[in-house]
Amino acid sequence: MKIVVTGATGNIGRTLVPLLSEAGEDVVAVSRRERPEGLPAGTRLARADIGSARSMRPVLEGADALFLLLGGELNSHGESPEALTRTATDAGIKRIVLVSSQAGATRPDARSHARLREFEAAVRSSGAQFTLLRPAGFASNALAWAETVRTRRTVFAPFGEVALPVVDPADIAAVAAAALLEDGHAGRTYELTGPEAVSPRGQTAALARALGEDVAFVELSRAEAHAHMARFMPEEVVDGTLDLLGAPLPAERAVSPDVERVLGRPASPFAAWAERHLPAFR
């Protein structure tokens, strides 16, 4: 089976591409970079822009399945999602796995997740078999603290006591691989979380234990966090993200069984993610 993987060099793709390759599938890794690192030997690389259906058309031709991950500016604007899904099905795609967001369902009126809701609708109406993945916040978002942990052994973050069940991107990749490779996932929507809710202060403590050193936690105000995030995120995405982090709804605090249901094992805790990524924090 030929599987096209967008976001192939990101937090999910770096795990997903090897999983599919090890399963013996013909994987096409899509990247806008010319020579991305970390792809398994023999993986085909395609330079294309997922924001352009025309750019993706030759990559999708003759493929059987598509892993669809939006990134950066595509989360807020771009051409019609139907343009991409129509191009995919015209090219022969029969199965689509889309990474959406938990907040797309829990906050149906939030502007910050409107684009993802549009892609969900386009995938649902595409005519292809589809699986929607709605993860909670990523454990890998903690990489934003890496520099200050390395240089000052300090984490700066807002809402220090607000606990959420962040999910390991490797678990998202494993669920995506199952949905791409196995029958029985068509039409399903999976809410993907970690096994427990953990606050930024709790994540800091987990990093300290993994490092074997003290790591201080300094709580930012919402305004301070907003100013920092606005340097690299659209305004509406910043506001929506801070709303979720600071005042999560009960459904956003809840632990979902879907990772274990699909994989037959518990979801990985934040502490396990921290142990695997220690080099970034040393």
N, C-alpha and C positions, 0 to 999 in steps of 0.2 A: 504494500500500500504506500502510495506517495502522500506524505503529510507536509504541509507548509506551516511553518512555525514563525509567527511574527513575534517581535520582542525577544528574539532568540538569544541575545546576549544580556538580558536583564535578569532580575532576581529570580523570576520563575523560569525563564527560558534556559538559563544556564544549567538547571537541573532537568528540565523537560527534554531538551534535545538529546542528552545522553540516554535517558530512559527509553526514548523511542528508537534510538540507534541500536541500543543493546537488545531491543525486541526484534531487530532485524528489519525495521521499516526503512523506506527510502525517505530521508528527511531533507527538506529544503529549509535552511535557516535564513530568515529574512533580516537584513540589517541595512541601515543607511551608511554604516561605516565600511570602508573598503576592506580592511583586514582585521576583523574582530578577533580577540584572543579567546581561548578556552573551548573552542568547538571540537568535538571528537573527530579523530582522523576519519576521513572519508565522507564527512558531512558536506553536502553541497551548500555553498553560500550564494545567496541572491541579493544583490543590492537593489532595493526598491523602497518606495515611500508608501507606507500603508495609508497615508492621507490622500493618495491619488489612485483611484481605480485604474486609470490608464497605466500607471507605473506597475501596478500589481498584476495586470492582465497576463503578461508572458510568464510570470512566476507561477500563477495559478493554473495555467493551461495543463490539462491532463492529470491534475492532482485529485486525490480522493477525499482528503480531509483538510480542514483549516483550523489552526489554533489562533484565535483572534484576541490580541491584547492592544488596547489603546495606550498611548503614552504622550506625555507632555501636552502640547497644544491641542492634540486631538481630543482630549478630555473636555475641551470647552468650545471648540469650533472646527469647521472644516466642511468638506463637501458632504452631500447627503449620504447617510449610512447605507441607504438602499443602493447607491451606486456601487459600493464595494460588494454587498451581498449578491446583487444581480450579476456582477462580473464573475464572482466566485461560482455561482451555480451555472452560469453560461459556460464556464471553463470546465465543468464536470465535477465540482465539489459536491459531495453527497452528505458530508458530516461537518458541522461547525461547532466548536467549543469556544464560547466567549467568556472572558474574564470581565465581569461587571463589578458591582460593589454592593455590599450589604445595605448601605445607605440609600441605594437606588430604590429599595423596597420600603425601608423603614421611614424614609423622608421623601414621599412621592412628590412634594411640591418644592423641594430644594433645588435652586438654580445650579448649585455646584455639581449635581449629578444628573442634570437634564440630558446631557449628551449620552451618557451611558444608558439611560432609559430609552433614548431614541435607537441606539444600537440593539438593545434587547428586542425592541419591537421589530426592527428590520430583520434580525436573525430569526425571530419567531415566524415571520411571514415569508421567509425566503424560499420555502419549499424543501430545504435540506433538513436532514435530521439535525437536531441541535441539543446542546446541553449548556445551561447557564451556570456559571460559578459566581457566587456572591460572597467574596471574602470580607472578613472584618479587616481592621488595620493590620498592616504587615509588621512582623517582628523586625524586619530589616529596616524599618524607618529609624530604628535606633542607630543606624550607621551615621545619621546626621550628627550624632554626639561624638563620633570617633575622634575628631581632631582635639576637642577640649578634654576628652578622657586621656588621650595620649600626652598632651602637653601640660594639662593642669589637673588631671585626675578629678574632673568635675563635669557633671551633667547639668546643662541649663535647659529647662523645659517648663511649660505651663501645666497647671492642673495636676499637681504632684500626687494627690491622693485619689484621683479618679481612675478606677480600675476598669480595663476593657480586655476581652479575650483575644489578644493579638494572635495572628496565625503565622506560622512558619511558611515562607514562600515555597520551600521544598515540599510541604504537604499539598499546597495548591498544585504544584507541578505533578505530583503523584496522582492526584484526583483527575487532573486534566489528561494524563496519560491513560488512565483507566477509561475515561469517557471517549477518548480517541480510538483506543484499541479494542475495547470490549463492546458487546451488545448489551442492551438493557439500560442504557443511560439516556436514550432519546427522549426528548420532551421533559427531562428532569431539570430542576433548579436546586442546586446545592448551596446551602449556607455554610461557609467554611470559617471556623474559628479555632483558636487554641483550646487546650483542655481546661483552662482556668483564666479568670480575669486577673490582670496584673497592672498595677499603677506605674507611672513613670518613676516614682520613688522605689517601688518594688523592682522594676527593671534595673535601676541603678544598683540596688543591692545585689541582684543576680550577677551583674557585670563585676562588681567588687569581689564576690566570691570566686568567680571564674579567674580573675586576675590575681587573686591572693593579696590584694592591696585595698586600702580604703579609697572610695570614690565618693566625693561630696555631691550633694544635690542642691541646686539653687533654683527656686521656683520663679519663673518669669510671669509677669502680668500678661493678660490677654493682649494688651496694646503692644508690649515688647515682642511677644510671639508673632503678632500680626505683622509688625514691621520687618521682622526677619524673614518670614515666609513669603511676604509680598515681593521679595527680591527675585524669586524664581517660580512663583505660582500666580495664576490669574486671580484677580481680586475676589470673584465670586467663589472660587475654589478655596481660597484662604478662609473666608468667612464660614463656608459650609464645614470645612475641616475643623475649625475651632469650635463651632457649635457642637459638633459630634464629640470632640475630645473633652469639652468642658461640661456639657450637659447631655450625656448619652441617654437615650430612651431605654426602657426596660429590655426591649428586644435587642438592643445593641450591647447590653451588658451580659446577655444570656450566652451560655455555652451551647453550641450546636453539636449534635451527634453525627453530622454528615461525614466528616473526615473518617471517623471510625467505621461508619456504615459502609462507605465505599471501599476503604483500604483494609478493613479487618484488623486494624490496630489503632490504639489511641493517637490522637493528635500530639504533635511534639510541643513541649512547653517552651516558654521563652528562654529558660535557663539552658536548655539543650542548644538552641540557636546561638546563644551567647558563647557557649563553649566552642562551637564550630567556627565562630568568627573572631576568636580572640586576636589573631594577628592584626586586625584592623584597629584594635584598641590598645595595643601594647606600645 
